[in-house]
């Protein structure tokens, strides 16, 4: 990534602005796919939370299995 940024004259401190359109496109696509498949996206913004623990609890819920 550093090499790409250097060759495209993107400064390290400009990276958030550079990456924003990609972030927005990825989020929109993930939300579209989730909606098409009846899946709810849960945003976890707290630090110190083990996302793996949350996922394993969600999988245990009736009607849930990995990849579905």
C-alpha positions as CSV (number, residue, x, y, z in Angstrom):
1,X,0.0,0.0,0.0
2,X,2.9,2.3,0.8
3,X,4.3,1.8,-2.7
4,X,0.9,2.5,-4.3
5,X,0.5,5.7,-2.3
6,X,4.0,6.9,-3.1
7,X,3.5,6.2,-6.9
8,X,0.2,8.0,-6.8
9,X,1.4,11.0,-4.8
10,X,-0.9,10.3,-1.8
11,X,0.6,11.5,1.4
12,X,0.1,9.5,4.6
13,X,-2.0,12.1,6.2
14,X,-4.2,12.4,3.1
15,X,-5.0,8.6,3.2
16,X,-8.4,9.0,5.1
17,X,-9.6,11.4,2.4
18,X,-8.2,9.2,-0.4
19,X,-9.8,6.0,1.1
20,X,-13.2,7.5,1.8
21,X,-14.9,6.7,-1.6
22,X,-13.7,3.1,-1.3
23,X,-15.0,2.8,2.2
24,X,-18.3,4.2,1.2
25,X,-18.6,1.9,-1.8
26,X,-17.7,-1.2,0.3
27,X,-20.2,-0.3,3.0
28,X,-23.0,0.3,0.4
29,X,-22.2,-3.0,-1.3
30,X,-22.2,-4.9,2.1
31,X,-25.5,-3.3,3.1
32,X,-27.0,-4.2,-0.3
33,X,-25.9,-7.8,0.0
34,X,-27.1,-8.0,3.6
35,X,-30.5,-6.6,2.7
36,X,-30.9,-9.0,-0.3
37,X,-30.2,-11.9,2.0
38,X,-32.3,-10.8,5.0
39,X,-29.3,-10.3,7.2
40,X,-29.0,-7.5,9.7
41,X,-25.7,-5.6,10.0
42,X,-24.7,-4.8,13.5
43,X,-22.0,-2.0,13.8
44,X,-19.7,-2.4,16.8
45,X,-17.7,0.7,17.5
46,X,-16.6,0.0,21.0
47,X,-12.9,-0.8,21.6
48,X,-12.1,-3.8,23.8
49,X,-15.0,-5.8,22.4
50,X,-14.1,-9.2,21.0
51,X,-16.1,-9.3,17.8
52,X,-15.4,-13.1,17.6
53,X,-17.4,-13.6,20.8
54,X,-20.3,-11.6,19.4
55,X,-20.2,-13.6,16.1
56,X,-20.1,-17.0,18.0
57,X,-23.1,-16.0,20.1
58,X,-25.1,-14.9,16.9
59,X,-24.3,-18.2,15.2
60,X,-25.7,-20.1,18.2
61,X,-29.1,-18.4,17.7
62,X,-31.8,-20.6,16.0
63,X,-31.7,-20.5,12.2
64,X,-28.1,-19.3,12.1
65,X,-25.1,-21.1,10.8
66,X,-21.7,-20.0,9.4
67,X,-22.1,-18.9,5.8
68,X,-25.9,-18.5,5.9
